[in-house]
């Protein structure tokens, strides 16, 4: 099946790519990893001005959507440039608040999220991403069925915990706080979180492939570029096939937004990105291990996204059960 983007969608993705290319994201990522958020917040506002977060919000609250296909395209570009911050979490929070309809939190908080004035994070487990910088911290408790879910405003975060990707800063989150809603419309928020994580992983994989192809054209052994070696060509071709197989699954899931389709897209995109990361690391040799080399910023993100918002096992189970399980 072919998913063809229209001219407007292609132009939007290209404009976002140009914006991020000019933003020196590697230096932004390194600042963010150290807890210095000034450059990251400035980039966040530019991303919001491009309309990215508004794509997840209804027009009644200052949004442009919801438009999941365009949102997926946005997150492919955000992943391609490894933009740090609680991107997926802000989209999930916006979806949750929009589902509360005319309740005060939605009317009060959504416009600020759409404009980039505020950031948000959402915890469904013990840790919240970038809770130190988020202006709005929510916890979503999903007890066993049939007990209702609970959405709460989270108190200040606990200590920072180590993370494989230093730009994904994980903070311990207390499970208390002001109750916002009982049994909120969490299903759509979790689906969008899974979809945008899949799109982000696809973008990370595409960036890793591009950087590796460029590198093997320059690195020489035995007087020839290593990219001319048949084994290297096969490895890169396998990575390319995996990523291109994931792309229509991501776009297809954006069209249907069913649990099984989103789960299939997430496990396929994340596994493709992880496979590409392993290939990139192998072909770069020892330099690929160094934190000073920009490749590491994408390598660690590919590994971290693999288990964010649905582990591979959980996603495969959701596909097998055809949407019969929450994840």
C-alpha positions as CSV (number, residue, x, y, z in Angstrom):
1,X,0.0,0.0,0.0
2,X,1.3,3.5,-0.9
3,X,0.7,6.5,1.3
4,X,1.3,9.6,-0.8
5,X,1.6,13.0,0.9
6,X,0.0,16.0,-0.7
7,X,2.0,19.1,-1.6
8,X,1.0,21.0,1.5
9,X,2.1,18.1,3.8
10,X,5.4,17.8,2.0
11,X,6.0,21.6,2.2
12,X,5.2,21.5,5.9
13,X,7.7,18.7,6.6
14,X,10.3,20.5,4.5
15,X,9.8,23.8,6.4
16,X,10.2,22.1,9.7
17,X,13.3,20.3,8.5
18,X,14.8,23.6,7.5
19,X,13.9,25.3,10.8
20,X,15.6,22.5,12.8
21,X,18.6,22.3,10.5
22,X,19.4,25.9,11.2
23,X,19.0,25.4,15.0
24,X,22.2,23.5,15.8
25,X,20.3,20.9,17.7
26,X,23.4,19.0,18.9
27,X,24.4,21.9,21.1
28,X,20.8,22.3,22.3
29,X,20.8,18.6,23.2
30,X,24.0,18.9,25.2
31,X,22.7,21.9,27.0
32,X,19.5,20.1,27.8
33,X,21.4,17.1,29.1
34,X,23.2,19.3,31.6
35,X,19.9,20.8,32.8
36,X,20.5,24.1,31.0
37,X,17.2,24.7,29.3
38,X,17.5,28.2,27.8
39,X,18.3,27.1,24.2
40,X,15.9,24.2,24.4
41,X,13.0,26.4,25.4
42,X,13.8,28.8,22.6
43,X,13.8,26.0,20.1
44,X,10.5,24.7,21.7
45,X,8.8,28.0,21.0
46,X,10.0,27.9,17.4
47,X,8.6,24.4,17.0
48,X,5.3,25.6,18.5
49,X,5.2,28.6,16.2
50,X,5.5,26.2,13.3
51,X,2.2,24.7,14.5
52,X,3.4,21.3,15.7
53,X,1.6,21.2,19.1
54,X,-1.5,22.8,17.7
55,X,-1.9,19.8,15.4
56,X,-2.9,17.8,18.5
57,X,-5.5,20.3,19.7
58,X,-9.0,21.2,18.6
59,X,-9.6,24.6,17.0
60,X,-11.8,25.6,19.9
61,X,-8.7,25.7,22.2
62,X,-6.3,27.4,19.9
63,X,-5.3,24.3,17.9
64,X,-5.4,23.2,14.3
65,X,-6.7,19.7,14.6
66,X,-6.5,17.1,15.7
67,X,-4.5,16.2,12.5
68,X,-2.6,13.0,13.3
69,X,-1.0,12.5,9.9
70,X,0.6,16.0,10.0
71,X,1.6,15.3,13.6
72,X,3.3,12.1,12.6
73,X,5.2,14.0,9.9
74,X,6.3,16.6,12.4
75,X,7.6,14.0,14.8
76,X,9.6,12.2,12.1
77,X,11.4,15.6,11.6
78,X,11.8,16.1,15.4
79,X,13.3,12.6,15.6
80,X,15.5,13.2,12.6
81,X,17.0,16.2,14.4
82,X,16.9,14.6,17.9
83,X,15.0,17.5,19.4
84,X,15.0,17.1,23.2
85,X,12.2,17.7,25.6
86,X,8.8,16.2,26.6
87,X,7.5,16.4,23.0
88,X,5.4,13.2,23.1
89,X,4.2,13.9,26.6
90,X,3.0,17.4,25.7
91,X,0.9,16.0,22.9
92,X,-0.5,13.3,25.2
93,X,-1.4,15.9,27.8
94,X,-3.1,18.1,25.2
95,X,-5.2,15.2,24.0
96,X,-6.2,14.4,27.6
97,X,-7.2,18.0,28.4
98,X,-9.0,18.4,25.1
99,X,-11.1,15.3,26.1
100,X,-12.2,17.0,29.3
101,X,-14.3,19.3,27.0
102,X,-15.4,22.5,28.7
103,X,-13.9,21.8,32.1
104,X,-11.6,24.6,33.4
105,X,-8.2,22.9,33.0
106,X,-8.7,22.5,29.2
107,X,-9.8,26.0,28.6
108,X,-7.1,27.4,30.8
109,X,-4.1,25.3,29.8
110,X,-4.5,24.2,26.2
111,X,-3.8,27.6,24.5
112,X,-0.5,27.9,26.3
113,X,0.6,24.4,25.2
114,X,-0.4,25.2,21.6
115,X,1.6,28.4,21.6
116,X,4.7,26.9,23.2
117,X,4.4,29.2,26.2
118,X,4.1,26.1,28.4
119,X,5.4,22.6,28.3
120,X,3.9,19.5,29.9
121,X,4.9,16.0,31.0
122,X,2.8,13.0,31.7
123,X,3.7,10.0,34.0
124,X,2.0,6.7,33.8
125,X,4.7,4.9,35.8
126,X,7.2,5.9,38.5
127,X,9.1,8.4,36.3
128,X,8.2,11.6,34.4
129,X,10.3,12.9,31.5
130,X,11.8,16.4,32.0
131,X,9.6,17.1,35.0
132,X,12.1,19.8,36.1
133,X,11.3,21.9,33.1
134,X,7.7,21.1,32.5
135,X,5.2,23.8,33.5
136,X,2.4,21.3,33.7
137,X,3.0,17.9,35.3
138,X,0.3,15.3,35.2
139,X,0.1,11.7,36.4
140,X,-2.3,9.1,34.9
141,X,-3.1,6.1,37.0
142,X,-4.4,3.1,35.1
143,X,-5.6,0.6,37.6
144,X,-6.8,-2.9,36.6
145,X,-10.2,-2.9,34.8
146,X,-12.9,-2.1,35.9
147,X,-11.5,0.4,38.4
148,X,-11.5,4.0,36.9
149,X,-8.4,5.8,35.8
150,X,-7.4,9.0,37.5
151,X,-5.7,12.1,36.2
152,X,-3.9,14.3,38.7
153,X,-1.8,17.4,38.8
154,X,1.6,16.1,40.1
155,X,3.5,17.8,42.9
156,X,7.1,18.9,42.4
157,X,9.2,16.0,41.2
158,X,11.5,13.8,43.2
159,X,15.2,13.0,42.4
160,X,16.7,12.7,39.0
161,X,17.4,9.1,37.9
162,X,20.0,7.9,35.4
163,X,18.9,7.5,31.8
164,X,20.5,5.8,28.9
165,X,19.8,8.9,26.8
166,X,21.1,11.8,28.9
167,X,18.8,14.2,27.1
168,X,15.8,12.2,28.4
169,X,15.9,13.4,32.0
170,X,13.8,11.0,34.2
171,X,12.4,12.3,37.5
172,X,10.7,10.3,40.2
173,X,7.1,11.3,40.4
174,X,4.9,11.1,43.5
175,X,1.5,9.5,42.9
176,X,-0.4,12.2,44.7
177,X,-1.7,15.6,43.8
178,X,-4.9,17.4,42.9
179,X,-7.4,15.2,41.2
180,X,-8.4,16.6,37.8
181,X,-10.6,13.9,36.4
182,X,-11.8,10.3,37.1
183,X,-11.7,8.0,34.1
184,X,-10.5,10.6,31.6
185,X,-10.4,9.8,27.9
186,X,-7.0,8.3,28.2
187,X,-7.2,5.8,25.3
188,X,-6.8,8.4,22.6
189,X,-3.9,10.1,24.5
190,X,-2.0,6.8,24.8
191,X,-2.6,6.0,21.1
192,X,-1.2,9.4,20.1
193,X,1.8,8.9,22.5
194,X,2.5,5.6,20.8
195,X,2.1,7.0,17.3
196,X,4.3,10.1,17.9
197,X,7.0,7.9,19.6
198,X,7.0,5.6,16.5
199,X,7.3,8.6,14.2
200,X,10.1,10.1,16.3
201,X,12.0,6.7,16.2
202,X,11.6,6.6,12.5
203,X,13.1,10.0,12.2
204,X,16.0,9.0,14.5
205,X,16.6,5.9,12.3
206,X,16.6,7.9,9.1
207,X,19.1,10.4,10.5
208,X,21.4,7.5,11.7
209,X,21.3,6.0,8.2
210,X,22.0,9.3,6.5
211,X,25.0,10.0,8.8
212,X,26.4,6.5,8.3
213,X,26.1,6.6,4.5
214,X,28.0,9.9,4.5
215,X,30.6,8.4,6.8
216,X,31.3,5.2,4.9
217,X,31.9,7.3,1.7
218,X,34.7,9.1,3.5
219,X,36.4,6.4,5.7
220,X,38.9,4.3,3.7
221,X,40.5,0.9,4.2
222,X,42.9,-0.8,1.8
223,X,42.8,2.4,-0.3
224,X,39.1,2.4,-0.9
225,X,36.0,3.9,0.8
226,X,34.5,1.2,3.1
227,X,31.1,2.1,1.5
228,X,32.3,0.3,-1.6
229,X,32.6,-3.0,0.3
230,X,29.8,-5.5,-0.4
231,X,29.2,-6.4,3.2
232,X,28.8,-2.7,4.2
233,X,26.4,-2.2,1.3
234,X,24.3,-5.1,2.5
235,X,24.1,-3.8,6.1
236,X,23.0,-0.4,5.0
237,X,20.5,-1.8,2.5
238,X,19.0,-4.0,5.3
239,X,18.7,-0.9,7.5
240,X,17.1,1.1,4.7
241,X,14.6,-1.6,4.0
242,X,13.6,-1.8,7.6
243,X,13.0,1.9,7.9
244,X,11.1,2.2,4.6
245,X,8.9,-0.7,5.7
246,X,8.1,1.1,8.9
247,X,7.2,4.4,7.2
248,X,3.9,3.3,5.7
249,X,3.0,1.6,9.0
250,X,3.5,4.9,10.8
251,X,1.4,6.8,8.3
252,X,-1.2,4.1,8.1
253,X,-1.5,4.2,11.9
254,X,-2.0,8.0,11.8
255,X,-4.9,7.4,9.5
256,X,-6.7,4.7,11.5
257,X,-5.5,5.4,15.1
258,X,-6.4,1.9,16.2
259,X,-4.5,0.2,19.0
260,X,-3.3,-2.6,16.8
261,X,-2.1,-0.4,14.0
262,X,-0.3,2.0,16.4
263,X,1.3,-0.9,18.2
264,X,2.5,-2.4,14.9
265,X,3.9,1.0,13.8
266,X,5.7,1.5,17.1
267,X,7.3,-1.9,17.3
268,X,8.3,-1.8,13.6
269,X,9.7,1.8,13.6
270,X,11.5,1.4,17.0
271,X,13.1,-2.0,16.0
272,X,14.1,-0.5,12.6
273,X,15.7,2.5,14.4
274,X,17.4,0.2,16.9
275,X,18.8,-2.0,14.1
276,X,20.0,1.0,12.2
277,X,21.7,2.3,15.4
278,X,23.6,-1.0,15.8
279,X,24.7,-0.8,12.1
280,X,25.7,2.8,12.5
281,X,27.8,2.0,15.6
282,X,29.5,-1.0,13.9
283,X,30.4,0.9,10.7
284,X,31.7,4.0,12.6
285,X,34.0,1.9,14.6
286,X,35.5,3.2,17.9
287,X,34.5,6.8,17.2
288,X,30.8,5.8,17.4
289,X,31.3,5.1,21.1
290,X,32.5,8.6,22.1
291,X,30.0,11.0,23.7
292,X,31.7,13.9,22.0
293,X,30.8,12.6,18.6
294,X,27.3,13.8,17.5
295,X,26.3,10.3,16.4
296,X,25.9,9.3,20.0
297,X,23.0,11.7,20.5
298,X,21.0,9.7,18.0
299,X,22.3,6.2,19.1
300,X,21.1,6.7,22.7
301,X,17.8,8.1,21.6
302,X,17.1,5.1,19.4
303,X,17.6,2.8,22.3
304,X,15.5,4.8,24.7
305,X,12.5,5.2,22.4
306,X,12.4,1.5,21.9
307,X,10.7,1.0,25.3
308,X,9.0,4.4,25.7
309,X,5.2,4.3,25.5
310,X,5.0,0.6,24.9
311,X,7.8,-2.0,25.0
312,X,8.3,-4.3,22.0
313,X,6.6,-7.2,23.9
314,X,3.6,-5.0,24.8
315,X,3.2,-3.8,21.3
316,X,3.4,-7.3,19.8
317,X,0.8,-8.5,22.3
318,X,-1.5,-5.6,21.3
319,X,-1.2,-6.6,17.6
320,X,-1.9,-10.2,18.4
321,X,-4.9,-9.3,20.5
322,X,-6.1,-6.9,17.8
323,X,-6.6,-4.1,20.3
324,X,-7.9,-6.2,23.1
325,X,-5.4,-5.0,25.6
326,X,-4.4,-1.6,27.0
327,X,-0.7,-0.8,26.9
